[in-house]
Amino acid sequence: MQVSVEATGTLERTMRVEIPEQRITQQVENRLQELQRTSRLQGFRPGKAPMKVIQQRFGQRVRQEVIGEVVQSSFFEAVSREKLRPAGQPQIELPQVQIGSGLSYTARFEVLPDFELVDVEKLKVEKPSCAITETDIDTMIETLRRQRRTQEPVERAARTGDFVDFDFAGSIGGEPFDEGTGKGIKAELGAGRLIPGLEEALVGKSAGDEFQFDYKFADDHANEKLKGRDARYAIKVNKVLEAVFPEVGEEFFRAFGVKEGGMIEFRKELKVHMEHEAGAVIRTRLRDAVMDALYAAHTLTLPRSMVERERHRLRHQFSANLKAAGVEVSAKDERLNDPALFEEQARKRVSLQLIVGEVIRRQQLKADPGKVRSMIEKNAQSYEDPPAIVNWYYAAPDRLTEVEAVVLENEVIDWVTARANVNEAGVSFDELVNKRQTAIV
């Protein structure tokens, strides 16, 4: 086999491969002989058909199959010999093949870039740390009470923290407008979920009260017909409901699986749960910090084919998410056909794939089978039949490969963290989880 390679760009390569006829002929003959032994042809006893008949019946098809297989195997043999690392599938140009003249083809493809990894000891990584305090636990208990609160109608004026059930009818210039009416709308006063000013206007109102509320739509409102327009809403209050919080006692504890031990055991269990949640968030933040540091420290020339594949994957994912949210999406949607859509995100992901892959290759990191098993078993615990889920993972190589990839990435995070300049910053539980789950309104 003869191989010649030409660099047609920074990462683009054109490779010409020539295969001698003997390699093809030998494989064709071997396959025809196997067919002769196993074929059942009309007029001949099983396995007794003459080779000439076998060649006439199967020769052309077998040769085409062999050529396809030889092209595939010889390509990987050639890139291995030339020490090339293709970034994706090649474009193969295969001219008309004449029997007896061997085989030659041209493969065009991109290669992975060669680059040096930065000294990870120079990387600066921020890692949060969190110690669960008694105050954090107190706040979480109030959050849990809030989540289990009920609503009871009251015969008084609405206060911040109450729920108000109301109807509204909006108009612009005295004319109703689309989506400007609603009935039985329930809102929590003080939650900040209504249009600006409306919650404050509802404070002090009682069931049966009616009033008008003026509102000016923003100049950049999503609805073109409403941009900058002045609207007037007729509001009718149907009910005022007071939030009733459950008492913290045995019944409350049992609702969270604590049947014995009272407040002491409940707080202990709550702390364990919060520590687990904090640990998961810290791990995610650390991963993001390490990846951001690696990305910022490397400037790579990227294979365009890899970026396009990643951009297409992100586009498909975005489209699927819109559909799942009930948003109509068409193939002509400008949001999906913008050439720049997801370009930056795709480039970052491809860069990190290459950087992480290079760390794995140079440090010879492996996915520890014990850690793979542990991760699978942990994932399986959320299902009714954990052993069946574990077997499901191990029954298919592609599923197992996905878990191994996550474990390998964790190995990279640990390897970088052990060597980088890591700065630990203490934060509260509420700051760490980055959501208002512990806020008390």
C-alpha positions as CSV (number, residue, x, y, z in Angstrom):
1,M,0.0,0.0,0.0
2,Q,1.3,3.4,-1.0
3,V,0.3,6.5,0.9
4,S,1.0,10.2,0.2
5,V,-0.2,13.1,2.3
6,E,-0.5,16.8,1.4
7,A,-1.3,19.6,3.8
8,T,-4.0,21.8,2.1
9,G,-4.6,24.0,5.0
10,T,-3.7,24.5,8.7
11,L,-5.6,21.4,9.7
12,E,-6.8,20.1,6.3
13,R,-5.1,17.1,4.8
14,T,-5.5,15.3,1.4
15,M,-4.3,11.8,1.4
16,R,-3.9,9.5,-1.6
17,V,-3.9,5.8,-1.0
18,E,-3.0,3.1,-3.6
19,I,-4.0,-0.6,-2.9
20,P,-2.4,-3.4,-5.0
21,E,-4.8,-5.6,-6.9
22,Q,-3.6,-8.7,-5.1
23,R,-5.0,-7.5,-1.8
24,I,-8.5,-7.1,-3.3
25,T,-8.3,-10.3,-5.4
26,Q,-7.2,-12.4,-2.5
27,Q,-10.2,-11.3,-0.3
28,V,-12.6,-11.7,-3.2
29,E,-11.4,-15.3,-3.8
30,N,-11.6,-16.2,-0.1
31,R,-15.2,-14.9,0.1
32,L,-16.3,-16.7,-3.1
33,Q,-14.8,-19.9,-1.8
34,E,-16.8,-19.5,1.4
35,L,-20.0,-18.9,-0.7
36,Q,-19.2,-22.0,-2.8
37,R,-19.2,-24.1,0.4
38,T,-22.4,-22.6,1.8
39,S,-24.6,-21.6,-1.2
40,R,-27.7,-23.5,-2.3
41,L,-28.2,-22.9,-6.0
42,Q,-31.0,-24.4,-8.1
43,G,-29.7,-27.4,-10.1
44,F,-26.7,-28.1,-7.8
45,R,-26.3,-30.0,-4.6
46,P,-25.5,-27.9,-1.5
47,G,-21.8,-26.8,-1.7
48,K,-21.3,-28.4,-5.2
49,A,-21.9,-25.4,-7.5
50,P,-18.8,-24.8,-9.8
51,M,-16.7,-21.7,-9.0
52,K,-17.5,-20.3,-12.4
53,V,-21.2,-20.2,-11.5
54,I,-20.5,-18.7,-8.1
55,Q,-18.4,-16.0,-9.8
56,Q,-21.1,-15.2,-12.3
57,R,-23.8,-15.0,-9.6
58,F,-21.9,-13.3,-6.8
59,G,-18.6,-12.0,-8.2
60,Q,-19.6,-8.3,-8.8
61,R,-21.4,-7.9,-5.5
62,V,-18.6,-9.5,-3.5
63,R,-16.0,-7.3,-5.2
64,Q,-17.9,-4.2,-4.3
65,E,-18.3,-5.3,-0.7
66,V,-14.5,-6.0,-0.5
67,I,-13.6,-2.7,-2.0
68,G,-15.8,-0.9,0.6
69,E,-14.2,-2.8,3.4
70,V,-10.7,-2.3,2.1
71,V,-11.2,1.5,1.7
72,Q,-12.3,1.7,5.4
73,S,-9.5,-0.5,6.8
74,S,-6.8,1.0,4.6
75,F,-7.8,4.5,5.6
76,F,-7.3,3.8,9.3
77,E,-4.1,1.8,8.5
78,A,-2.8,4.8,6.5
79,V,-3.5,7.5,9.1
80,S,-1.9,5.3,11.7
81,R,1.2,4.8,9.6
82,E,1.4,8.6,8.9
83,K,0.7,9.4,12.6
84,L,-2.3,11.5,11.7
85,R,-5.3,12.1,14.1
86,P,-8.5,12.7,12.0
87,A,-11.0,15.1,13.5
88,G,-13.9,13.3,11.9
89,Q,-15.0,11.2,9.0
90,P,-13.1,11.7,5.7
91,Q,-14.6,12.6,2.4
92,I,-13.6,9.8,0.1
93,E,-13.2,10.2,-3.7
94,L,-13.2,6.8,-5.3
95,P,-12.9,6.8,-9.1
96,Q,-14.3,4.0,-11.2
97,V,-12.4,0.9,-10.3
98,Q,-11.2,-1.4,-13.1
99,I,-10.7,-5.1,-12.4
100,G,-7.1,-5.9,-12.4
101,S,-5.8,-2.4,-11.9
102,G,-5.9,-2.3,-8.1
103,L,-7.5,0.5,-6.1
104,S,-6.7,4.1,-5.5
105,Y,-8.7,6.8,-3.7
106,T,-8.4,10.3,-2.2
107,A,-9.4,11.1,1.3
108,R,-9.9,14.7,2.5
109,F,-10.2,15.4,6.2
110,E,-9.2,17.6,9.1
111,V,-6.7,16.6,11.8
112,L,-6.8,17.4,15.5
113,P,-4.5,20.3,16.3
114,D,-1.2,19.8,18.0
115,F,-0.7,22.1,21.0
116,E,1.1,22.3,24.3
117,L,-0.7,22.1,27.6
118,V,-0.1,25.0,29.9
119,D,1.6,24.5,33.2
120,V,-1.5,23.8,35.4
121,E,0.4,25.0,38.5
122,K,-0.1,28.5,37.1
123,L,-3.8,28.2,36.8
124,K,-6.0,30.1,39.3
125,V,-9.2,28.3,40.3
126,E,-11.8,29.6,42.7
127,K,-13.5,26.9,44.9
128,P,-16.3,27.7,47.2
129,S,-16.5,26.1,50.7
130,C,-19.6,25.9,52.9
131,A,-20.1,24.9,56.5
132,I,-23.7,24.3,57.4
133,T,-24.6,26.4,60.5
134,E,-27.5,26.2,62.9
135,T,-28.8,29.4,61.3
136,D,-28.8,27.8,57.9
137,I,-30.8,24.9,59.4
138,D,-33.3,27.3,61.0
139,T,-33.7,29.1,57.7
140,M,-34.2,25.8,55.9
141,I,-36.9,24.7,58.4
142,E,-38.8,27.9,57.6
143,T,-38.4,27.3,53.9
144,L,-39.9,23.8,54.4
145,R,-42.8,25.3,56.3
146,R,-43.3,27.8,53.6
147,Q,-43.4,25.0,51.0
148,R,-46.1,23.2,52.9
149,R,-48.3,26.2,53.8
150,T,-52.0,26.3,53.0
151,Q,-54.3,29.1,52.2
152,E,-57.4,30.2,54.1
153,P,-59.9,32.9,53.0
154,V,-60.0,35.9,55.4
155,E,-62.5,38.7,55.8
156,R,-60.0,41.5,55.9
157,A,-57.8,43.7,53.7
158,A,-54.9,42.1,51.9
159,R,-51.4,42.3,53.4
160,T,-48.0,41.5,52.0
161,G,-47.6,37.7,52.2
162,D,-51.3,37.1,51.5
163,F,-52.6,35.6,48.3
164,V,-55.2,37.5,46.3
165,D,-57.6,35.9,43.8
166,F,-58.7,38.6,41.2
167,D,-60.0,39.2,37.7
168,F,-58.7,41.8,35.3
169,A,-59.7,43.4,32.0
170,G,-57.3,45.6,30.2
171,S,-57.9,48.2,27.5
172,I,-55.8,50.6,25.4
173,G,-57.6,53.8,24.4
174,G,-60.8,52.3,25.6
175,E,-60.5,49.2,23.4
176,P,-59.7,45.7,24.8
177,F,-56.5,44.1,23.6
178,D,-55.4,40.5,23.1
179,E,-54.2,38.7,26.3
180,G,-55.5,41.7,28.3
181,T,-58.1,39.8,30.3
182,G,-57.9,37.1,33.0
183,K,-60.2,35.5,35.6
184,G,-59.4,33.8,38.8
185,I,-55.7,34.9,38.8
186,K,-54.1,34.0,42.1
187,A,-50.9,35.9,43.1
188,E,-48.8,36.2,46.3
189,L,-48.4,39.7,47.3
190,G,-44.7,40.5,47.8
191,A,-43.4,37.7,45.5
192,G,-42.7,40.2,42.6
193,R,-44.4,38.1,39.9
194,L,-47.0,40.6,38.7
195,I,-46.4,43.6,36.5
196,P,-44.7,46.4,38.4
197,G,-46.9,48.2,40.8
198,L,-49.9,45.9,40.7
199,E,-49.0,43.9,43.9
200,E,-48.6,47.2,45.8
201,A,-52.0,48.3,44.5
202,L,-53.6,45.1,45.7
203,V,-52.3,45.6,49.2
204,G,-55.2,47.0,51.4
205,K,-57.9,45.7,49.1
206,S,-60.7,43.3,50.3
207,A,-62.9,40.7,48.6
208,G,-65.4,42.5,46.4
209,D,-63.3,45.6,45.9
210,E,-63.0,47.0,42.3
211,F,-60.5,49.5,41.1
212,Q,-58.5,50.7,38.1
213,F,-54.8,50.3,37.5
214,D,-52.8,52.2,34.9
215,Y,-49.8,50.7,33.3
216,K,-47.3,51.7,30.6
217,F,-45.8,48.9,28.5
218,A,-42.0,49.1,28.0
219,D,-40.6,50.4,24.7
220,D,-38.9,47.0,24.2
221,H,-41.9,44.8,25.0
222,A,-42.0,41.5,23.1
223,N,-45.4,42.3,21.6
224,E,-45.0,44.9,18.9
225,K,-48.6,46.1,19.3
226,L,-48.0,46.9,23.0
227,K,-44.6,48.6,22.9
228,G,-44.8,51.9,24.8
229,R,-48.6,51.9,25.0
230,D,-50.6,53.1,28.0
231,A,-53.1,50.6,29.3
232,R,-55.8,50.7,31.9
233,Y,-56.8,47.6,33.8
234,A,-60.2,47.1,35.6
235,I,-59.4,45.0,38.7
236,K,-61.9,43.0,40.8
237,V,-60.8,41.3,44.0
238,N,-62.5,37.9,44.4
239,K,-60.8,36.6,47.6
240,V,-58.1,37.4,50.0
241,L,-56.3,34.3,51.4
242,E,-54.0,34.1,54.3
243,A,-51.0,31.8,54.2
244,V,-51.1,29.3,57.1
245,F,-47.8,27.7,58.0
246,P,-47.7,24.2,59.6
247,E,-46.5,23.8,63.2
248,V,-43.0,22.3,63.6
249,G,-43.8,19.1,65.5
250,E,-44.0,15.3,65.2
251,E,-46.4,15.4,62.2
252,F,-44.2,17.9,60.4
253,F,-41.1,15.6,61.1
254,R,-42.9,12.5,59.8
255,A,-43.7,14.3,56.6
256,F,-40.0,14.3,55.9
257,G,-39.4,10.7,57.0
258,V,-38.2,11.3,60.5
259,K,-40.4,9.1,62.7
260,E,-38.3,9.1,65.9
261,G,-36.0,11.5,67.7
262,G,-38.0,14.7,67.4
263,M,-36.3,18.0,66.7
264,I,-32.8,16.7,67.3
265,E,-33.0,13.9,64.8
266,F,-34.9,16.2,62.3
267,R,-32.2,18.8,62.4
268,K,-29.5,16.1,62.1
269,E,-31.2,14.6,59.0
270,L,-31.7,18.1,57.5
271,K,-28.0,18.9,58.0
272,V,-26.9,15.7,56.2
273,H,-29.2,16.5,53.3
274,M,-28.0,20.1,53.1
275,E,-24.3,18.9,53.2
276,H,-25.0,16.6,50.3
277,E,-26.6,19.3,48.3
278,A,-23.8,21.7,49.1
279,G,-21.2,19.1,48.1
280,A,-22.9,18.6,44.8
281,V,-23.0,22.3,44.1
282,I,-19.4,22.8,45.1
283,R,-18.4,20.0,42.8
284,T,-20.3,21.6,39.9
285,R,-18.8,25.1,40.6
286,L,-15.3,23.5,40.8
287,R,-15.8,21.8,37.5
288,D,-16.9,25.0,35.9
289,A,-14.0,26.9,37.4
290,V,-11.5,24.3,36.2
291,M,-12.9,24.2,32.7
292,D,-13.1,28.0,32.5
293,A,-9.4,28.2,33.6
294,L,-8.3,25.6,31.1
295,Y,-10.2,27.3,28.3
296,A,-8.9,30.8,29.1
297,A,-5.3,29.4,29.2
298,H,-5.3,27.8,25.7
299,T,-5.8,29.2,22.3
300,L,-6.5,26.5,19.7
301,T,-7.0,26.3,16.0
302,L,-10.2,24.2,15.8
303,P,-11.3,21.8,13.1
304,R,-14.2,23.4,11.4
305,S,-16.0,20.1,11.1
306,M,-16.0,19.5,14.8
307,V,-17.4,23.0,15.5
308,E,-20.1,22.5,12.9
309,R,-21.1,19.1,14.4
310,E,-21.3,20.6,17.9
311,R,-23.2,23.7,16.7
312,H,-25.7,21.4,14.9
313,R,-26.1,19.3,18.2
314,L,-26.7,22.5,20.2
315,R,-29.2,23.7,17.6
316,H,-31.1,20.4,17.7
317,Q,-31.1,20.5,21.5
318,F,-32.4,24.1,21.5
319,S,-35.1,23.2,19.1
320,A,-36.1,20.1,21.2
321,N,-36.3,22.3,24.4
322,L,-38.5,24.8,22.7
323,K,-40.9,22.1,21.5
324,A,-40.9,20.5,25.0
325,A,-41.9,23.9,26.4
326,G,-44.8,24.1,24.0
327,V,-43.2,26.7,21.6
328,E,-43.9,26.1,18.0
329,V,-40.7,25.7,15.9
330,S,-40.4,25.5,12.2
331,A,-37.5,24.6,10.0
332,K,-37.4,28.1,8.7
333,D,-37.3,29.7,12.2
334,E,-34.7,32.5,12.0
335,R,-33.5,31.6,15.6
336,L,-32.4,28.2,14.3
337,N,-31.0,29.2,11.0
338,D,-28.7,32.1,12.1
339,P,-25.2,31.0,11.1
340,A,-23.8,32.6,14.2
341,L,-26.2,30.8,16.6
342,F,-24.3,28.8,19.2
343,E,-21.0,29.5,17.4
344,E,-19.2,30.7,20.5
345,Q,-20.6,28.0,22.7
346,A,-19.7,25.3,20.2
347,R,-16.1,26.6,19.9
348,K,-15.7,26.6,23.7
349,R,-17.1,23.0,23.9
350,V,-14.9,21.7,21.2
351,S,-11.8,23.5,22.7
352,L,-12.5,21.9,26.0
353,Q,-13.0,18.4,24.4
354,L,-9.6,18.7,22.9
355,I,-7.9,20.1,26.0
356,V,-9.5,17.5,28.3
357,G,-8.6,14.8,25.8
358,E,-5.0,15.9,25.7
359,V,-4.8,15.9,29.5
360,I,-6.2,12.3,29.5
361,R,-3.8,11.2,26.7
362,R,-0.6,12.7,28.2
363,Q,-1.3,11.8,31.8
364,Q,-2.7,8.3,30.7
365,L,-5.7,8.8,32.9
366,K,-8.2,5.9,33.0
367,A,-11.8,5.5,34.1
368,D,-11.5,3.4,37.3
369,P,-14.0,0.5,37.0
370,G,-14.8,0.8,40.7
371,K,-15.7,4.5,40.3
372,V,-17.8,3.7,37.2
373,R,-19.7,1.0,39.1
374,S,-20.2,3.4,42.0
375,M,-21.6,6.1,39.8
376,I,-24.0,3.6,38.0
377,E,-25.2,2.2,41.3
378,K,-25.8,5.8,42.6
379,N,-27.8,6.7,39.5
380,A,-29.8,3.5,39.8
381,Q,-31.0,4.2,43.4
382,S,-33.7,6.6,42.0
383,Y,-35.4,3.8,40.2
384,E,-37.8,1.1,41.5
385,D,-35.4,-1.8,40.5
386,P,-31.8,-0.6,41.0
387,P,-30.2,-4.0,40.0
388,A,-32.1,-4.0,36.7
389,I,-30.8,-0.5,35.9
390,V,-27.2,-1.5,36.8
391,N,-27.5,-4.5,34.4
392,W,-29.1,-2.1,31.7
393,Y,-25.9,0.0,31.8
394,Y,-23.6,-2.9,31.5
395,A,-25.6,-4.6,28.8
396,A,-24.7,-1.9,26.2
397,P,-21.2,-0.6,25.5
398,D,-22.4,2.9,24.5
399,R,-24.2,3.4,27.8
400,L,-21.2,2.3,29.8
401,T,-19.0,4.6,27.7
402,E,-21.1,7.6,28.6
403,V,-20.6,6.9,32.3
404,E,-16.9,6.2,31.8
405,A,-16.6,9.6,30.1
406,V,-18.1,11.4,33.1
407,V,-15.7,9.5,35.4
408,L,-12.7,10.4,33.2
409,E,-13.7,14.1,33.3
410,N,-13.8,13.9,37.1
411,E,-10.3,12.4,37.0
412,V,-9.2,15.4,35.0
413,I,-10.9,17.9,37.4
414,D,-9.1,16.1,40.3
415,W,-5.8,16.1,38.5
416,V,-5.9,19.8,37.7
417,T,-7.3,20.8,41.2
418,A,-4.4,18.9,42.9
419,R,-1.9,21.0,41.0
420,A,-3.5,24.4,40.3
421,N,-3.5,27.4,42.5
422,V,-6.9,26.9,44.2
423,N,-8.4,29.6,46.3
424,E,-11.2,28.5,48.7
425,A,-13.8,31.1,49.5
426,G,-16.3,30.4,52.3
427,V,-19.9,31.2,51.4
428,S,-23.2,30.6,53.1
429,F,-25.5,27.8,52.1
430,D,-28.0,30.3,50.6
431,E,-25.3,32.0,48.6
432,L,-23.9,28.6,47.4
433,V,-27.1,27.1,46.1
434,N,-27.7,30.4,44.2
435,K,-31.4,30.3,44.5
436,R,-34.0,31.8,46.8
437,Q,-35.0,28.5,48.4
438,T,-34.0,29.7,51.8
439,A,-35.4,33.2,51.5
440,I,-38.2,34.1,53.9
441,V,-40.6,36.6,52.4
